[in-house]
Amino acid sequence: MPLDDRDRAILDFEAEWRRHGAAKEEAIRTDLSLAPARYYQLLDRLLETADAQEYDPMLVKRLRRRRDAHPQARVPGPLVQER
């Protein structure tokens, strides 16, 4: 499924959030109107898509490496398929 506006906004935010100068969780709530936990669920799902890889290959590769370096940080379980 192609990326929608929210998916692109999440990837763009992740690429540039440091420029906000605020705490990341606060910026997620303010800029994306998402709870941080939901943001990270959506971001994790996005990292597995070819569309995200095509949209910003360097970002996706960097985030996958960071995530895979810390597998204990990932909690197994079903993802909520809310849209």
CYANA upper distance limits for C-alpha pairs under 8 A (distance plus 0.5 A):
  1 MET  CA     51 ASP  CA      8.27
  2 PRO  CA     51 ASP  CA      6.61
  3 LEU  CA      7 ASP  CA      6.04
  3 LEU  CA      8 ARG  CA      6.90
  3 LEU  CA     51 ASP  CA      6.83
  3 LEU  CA     52 ALA  CA      7.63
  4 ASP  CA      8 ARG  CA      6.88
  5 ASP  CA      9 ALA  CA      6.56
  6 ARG  CA     10 ILE  CA      6.64
  7 ASP  CA     11 LEU  CA      6.86
  7 ASP  CA     42 LEU  CA      8.43
  7 ASP  CA     46 LEU  CA      7.79
  8 ARG  CA     12 ASP  CA      6.48
  9 ALA  CA     13 PHE  CA      6.40
  9 ALA  CA     32 LEU  CA      8.11
 10 ILE  CA     14 GLU  CA      6.63
 10 ILE  CA     32 LEU  CA      8.11
 10 ILE  CA     39 TYR  CA      8.09
 10 ILE  CA     43 LEU  CA      7.34
 11 LEU  CA     15 ALA  CA      6.73
 11 LEU  CA     43 LEU  CA      7.93
 11 LEU  CA     52 ALA  CA      8.32
 11 LEU  CA     56 ASP  CA      8.29
 11 LEU  CA     59 LEU  CA      8.49
 12 ASP  CA     16 GLU  CA      6.83
 13 PHE  CA     17 TRP  CA      5.75
 15 ALA  CA     59 LEU  CA      7.07
 16 GLU  CA     20 HIS  CA      8.25
 17 TRP  CA     21 GLY  CA      8.46
 17 TRP  CA     24 LYS  CA      7.32
 17 TRP  CA     27 ALA  CA      8.08
 18 ARG  CA     22 ALA  CA      8.40
 18 ARG  CA     24 LYS  CA      8.18
 20 HIS  CA     27 ALA  CA      7.68
 22 ALA  CA     26 GLU  CA      7.28
 22 ALA  CA     27 ALA  CA      6.82
 23 ALA  CA     27 ALA  CA      6.78
 24 LYS  CA     28 ILE  CA      6.63
 25 GLU  CA     29 ARG  CA      6.90
 25 GLU  CA     35 ALA  CA      8.48
 25 GLU  CA     36 PRO  CA      6.21
 26 GLU  CA     30 THR  CA      6.64
 27 ALA  CA     31 ASP  CA      6.06
 27 ALA  CA     32 LEU  CA      8.15
 28 ILE  CA     32 LEU  CA      5.84
 28 ILE  CA     33 SER  CA      7.16
 28 ILE  CA     34 LEU  CA      6.66
 28 ILE  CA     35 ALA  CA      7.58
 28 ILE  CA     36 PRO  CA      6.73
 28 ILE  CA     39 TYR  CA      7.90
 29 ARG  CA     33 SER  CA      5.15
 29 ARG  CA     34 LEU  CA      5.57
 29 ARG  CA     35 ALA  CA      6.35
 29 ARG  CA     36 PRO  CA      7.43
 30 THR  CA     34 LEU  CA      8.44
 34 LEU  CA     38 ARG  CA      6.91
 34 LEU  CA     39 TYR  CA      6.56
 35 ALA  CA     39 TYR  CA      6.73
 36 PRO  CA     40 TYR  CA      6.77
 37 ALA  CA     41 GLN  CA      6.84
 38 ARG  CA     42 LEU  CA      6.70
 39 TYR  CA     43 LEU  CA      6.55
 40 TYR  CA     44 ASP  CA      6.48
 41 GLN  CA     45 ARG  CA      6.81
 41 GLN  CA     79 LEU  CA      7.61
 42 LEU  CA     46 LEU  CA      6.62
 43 LEU  CA     47 LEU  CA      6.76
 44 ASP  CA     48 GLU  CA      7.58
 45 ARG  CA     49 THR  CA      7.73
 46 LEU  CA     52 ALA  CA      6.58
 47 LEU  CA     52 ALA  CA      6.93
 47 LEU  CA     53 GLN  CA      7.75
 47 LEU  CA     60 VAL  CA      6.40
 47 LEU  CA     63 LEU  CA      8.04
 47 LEU  CA     64 ARG  CA      7.20
 48 GLU  CA     52 ALA  CA      8.22
 49 THR  CA     53 GLN  CA      6.99
 50 ALA  CA     54 GLU  CA      6.59
 51 ASP  CA     55 TYR  CA      6.56
 52 ALA  CA     56 ASP  CA      6.70
 52 ALA  CA     57 PRO  CA      7.79
 52 ALA  CA     60 VAL  CA      7.42
 53 GLN  CA     57 PRO  CA      5.07
 53 GLN  CA     58 MET  CA      8.50
 53 GLN  CA     60 VAL  CA      6.25
 53 GLN  CA     61 LYS  CA      8.11
 56 ASP  CA     60 VAL  CA      6.76
 57 PRO  CA     61 LYS  CA      6.50
 58 MET  CA     62 ARG  CA      6.61
 59 LEU  CA     63 LEU  CA      6.60
 60 VAL  CA     64 ARG  CA      6.48
 61 LYS  CA     65 ARG  CA      6.68
 62 ARG  CA     66 ARG  CA      6.74
 63 LEU  CA     67 ARG  CA      6.51
 64 ARG  CA     68 ASP  CA      6.40
 65 ARG  CA     69 ALA  CA      6.54
 66 ARG  CA     70 HIS  CA      7.26
 67 ARG  CA     71 PRO  CA      7.02
 67 ARG  CA     73 ALA  CA      8.43
 67 ARG  CA     74 ARG  CA      8.48
 70 HIS  CA     74 ARG  CA      8.11
